[in-house]
Amino acid sequence: MPLAIFDLDNTLLAGDSDHAWGRFLAEVGAVDAATYTRLNDDFYAQYVAGTLDIYAFCRFVFQPLVQHPLPQLHLWRETFLQDRIRPMIAPGASDLLARHREAGDTLLIITATNSFVTRPIADMLGIEHLLATEPEFRDGRYTGELAATPCFQEGKIERLRQWLRERGEPEDAMVEATFYSDSRNDIPLLEAVRRPVAVDADPALAAHAERLGWPRISLRGTAVDRDRLAAGSP
């Protein structure tokens, strides 16, 4: 099973869906705007710096899912998807995904952002398989707790191995995979696959990729960027 794995935020998307969702909730009055925006920005800065406490972040980001009825959450999410996410899809993402589909690869998004936000984004991109941080859902409502290991840093490797076992696939399917990411937080998984690709990389990942000779590409810009991608150039 040739496996093509994609980070989502700042990789297939030219922005961060998790952070954007928090800003959207503040704008529609779902949360206290001043407090929530400050904490949302603080957590995002920690993520960028590679210092995020994923458990503290999940406790924070799951609270709106607990506090509001599911129909209202779905209405907000649909507006968010159309107004914020659709314009955020990176210009080169569709070309990259098409190349892997044509090659017969199995496509998988693996993301730290929770599945309430990311499942419909994966659907929008036409990608069936998604590994995301899972908020617990019980008796028709979110509980505010985690349902599984957070899909973050080394947790992405753990969740991917579990997914392969559940599908009856050999674990070396991960070793043989291609993985695209922008983030220093994904270095553990990038180092675990045969073909790591840095996409619009943050400074820490860009430096790491340069030292190790990993390909570096952009999905955000011009046709030249996409041509370089097709040619396999860094």
C-alpha positions in Angstrom: 0.0 0.0 0.0 1.9 3.1 -1.2 1.0 5.7 1.5 1.0 9.5 0.9 0.5 11.3 4.2 -0.3 15.0 4.5 -0.3 17.4 7.4 -3.2 19.8 7.1 -2.6 23.2 8.7 0.0 25.4 6.8 0.6 22.4 4.5 -2.5 21.6 2.4 -4.0 24.8 3.9 -2.3 28.2 3.6 -3.2 28.9 7.2 -4.1 27.1 10.5 -7.7 25.8 10.7 -7.5 25.3 14.5 -6.4 28.9 15.2 -8.9 30.2 12.6 -11.7 28.3 14.2 -10.9 29.9 17.6 -11.0 33.4 16.0 -14.3 32.5 14.2 -15.9 31.4 17.5 -14.9 34.7 19.1 -16.4 36.7 16.2 -19.8 34.9 16.3 -20.0 35.3 20.0 -19.7 31.6 20.9 -17.0 32.4 23.5 -15.8 35.4 25.4 -14.0 37.2 22.6 -11.2 39.0 24.5 -10.2 36.1 26.8 -10.6 33.3 24.2 -8.7 35.2 21.6 -5.8 35.9 23.9 -5.5 32.3 25.0 -6.0 31.1 21.4 -3.1 33.3 20.3 -0.9 32.2 23.2 -1.5 28.5 22.4 -0.7 29.1 18.8 2.5 30.9 19.6 3.5 27.9 21.8 2.7 25.5 18.9 4.9 27.5 16.5 7.7 27.5 19.1 7.4 23.7 19.6 6.5 24.1 23.3 2.8 23.4 23.2 1.2 21.4 26.0 -1.2 19.5 23.8 -3.3 18.3 26.8 -3.8 21.9 28.1 -4.6 23.0 24.6 -7.2 20.3 24.2 -8.9 21.2 27.4 -9.1 24.8 26.1 -10.2 24.0 22.6 -12.8 21.4 23.5 -14.8 23.7 25.8 -16.9 25.3 23.1 -17.9 21.8 21.9 -19.2 21.1 25.4 -20.9 24.5 25.9 -23.1 24.6 22.8 -25.7 22.3 21.3 -24.6 20.2 18.5 -26.9 21.7 15.9 -25.6 25.1 16.6 -22.0 23.9 16.4 -22.7 22.3 13.0 -24.3 25.6 11.7 -21.2 27.6 12.8 -18.9 25.0 11.3 -20.6 25.1 7.9 -20.2 28.9 7.8 -16.6 28.5 8.9 -15.8 26.0 6.2 -17.2 28.0 3.4 -16.1 31.5 4.5 -12.7 30.7 6.1 -11.4 27.2 5.0 -12.3 27.1 1.3 -10.3 30.2 0.5 -7.5 28.8 2.7 -6.8 25.8 0.6 -3.3 26.1 -0.8 -3.2 26.8 -4.6 -0.9 23.8 -5.3 -2.8 21.3 -3.0 -5.1 19.9 -5.7 -2.2 19.3 -8.1 -0.3 17.4 -5.4 -3.2 15.3 -4.3 -4.0 14.5 -8.0 -0.5 13.3 -8.6 -0.7 10.9 -5.7 -4.1 9.6 -6.7 -2.9 9.0 -10.2 0.0 7.0 -8.8 -2.4 4.8 -7.0 -1.3 5.9 -3.5 -3.5 5.8 -0.4 -4.0 9.4 0.8 -4.1 10.2 4.5 -4.3 13.4 6.4 -2.7 13.4 9.8 -3.3 16.5 12.0 -3.2 17.7 15.5 -6.3 19.7 14.9 -9.4 18.0 16.3 -11.7 15.9 14.1 -14.8 18.1 14.6 -13.0 20.8 12.6 -10.9 18.6 10.3 -13.2 15.8 9.1 -15.3 18.1 6.8 -12.0 19.7 5.6 -10.7 16.2 4.6 -14.0 15.6 2.8 -13.7 19.0 1.0 -10.3 17.9 -0.2 -11.6 14.4 -1.3 -9.5 12.5 1.2 -11.2 9.6 2.9 -8.6 8.8 5.6 -8.1 11.1 8.5 -6.1 10.8 11.7 -6.8 13.8 14.0 -7.0 14.6 17.7 -10.2 13.1 18.8 -12.6 14.8 21.3 -14.7 12.3 23.2 -18.3 12.1 22.1 -20.7 10.2 24.3 -24.5 10.0 24.5 -24.9 12.6 21.8 -22.6 15.3 23.1 -18.9 16.2 23.5 -17.5 15.6 27.0 -14.5 17.9 26.8 -12.1 14.9 27.3 -9.8 13.2 24.8 -10.9 10.0 23.2 -7.4 8.8 22.1 -3.7 9.8 22.1 -3.4 13.4 20.8 -2.3 13.3 17.1 0.7 15.5 17.9 4.5 15.1 17.6 5.3 11.5 18.6 1.6 10.9 19.0 1.3 11.0 15.2 3.6 8.0 15.0 1.6 6.1 17.6 -1.7 6.9 16.0 -0.4 6.0 12.5 0.9 2.6 13.7 -2.4 1.9 15.4 -4.3 2.8 12.2 -2.1 0.5 10.1 -2.6 -2.4 12.6 -6.4 -1.9 12.5 -6.3 -2.1 8.7 -4.2 -5.2 8.7 -1.3 -3.4 7.0 2.4 -4.0 7.8 4.0 -1.4 10.0 6.7 -0.9 7.3 4.0 0.8 5.3 4.9 3.8 7.4 8.6 3.5 6.7 7.9 3.4 3.0 5.5 6.4 3.0 5.8 9.9 1.8 4.9 12.6 4.4 4.4 16.3 3.7 4.5 18.9 6.5 5.4 22.5 7.3 6.1 22.1 11.0 8.9 21.5 13.4 6.4 19.5 15.5 6.3 16.9 12.7 10.0 16.1 12.6 9.5 12.8 14.5 7.2 11.5 11.8 9.2 13.1 9.0 12.2 11.2 10.2 10.3 7.9 10.3 9.3 7.8 6.6 11.3 7.1 3.5 10.3 10.3 1.7 9.9 13.4 4.0 9.0 16.6 2.2 9.0 20.0 3.9 6.2 22.2 2.6 6.3 26.0 3.2 8.3 25.0 6.2 8.7 27.0 9.4 12.3 28.1 10.1 13.2 25.2 12.4 11.9 22.6 9.9 13.5 24.4 6.9 16.9 24.3 8.6 16.5 20.7 9.6 15.4 19.8 6.0 18.4 21.6 4.6 20.8 19.8 6.9 19.4 16.4 5.9 18.8 17.1 2.2 15.1 16.7 2.3 13.0 18.1 -0.5 11.5 21.5 0.2 8.5 22.7 -1.8 5.7 25.4 -1.7 2.1 24.8 -2.4 1.2 28.5 -2.0 2.5 30.3 -5.0 2.9 30.3 -8.7 2.8 27.8 -11.5 6.6 27.8 -11.2 6.3 26.3 -7.7 4.0 23.6 -8.9 6.3 22.9 -11.8 9.2 22.5 -9.4 7.1 20.1 -7.4 6.2 18.0 -10.4 9.9 17.8 -11.2 10.7 16.7 -7.7 12.9 19.8 -7.0 13.5 21.0 -3.5 
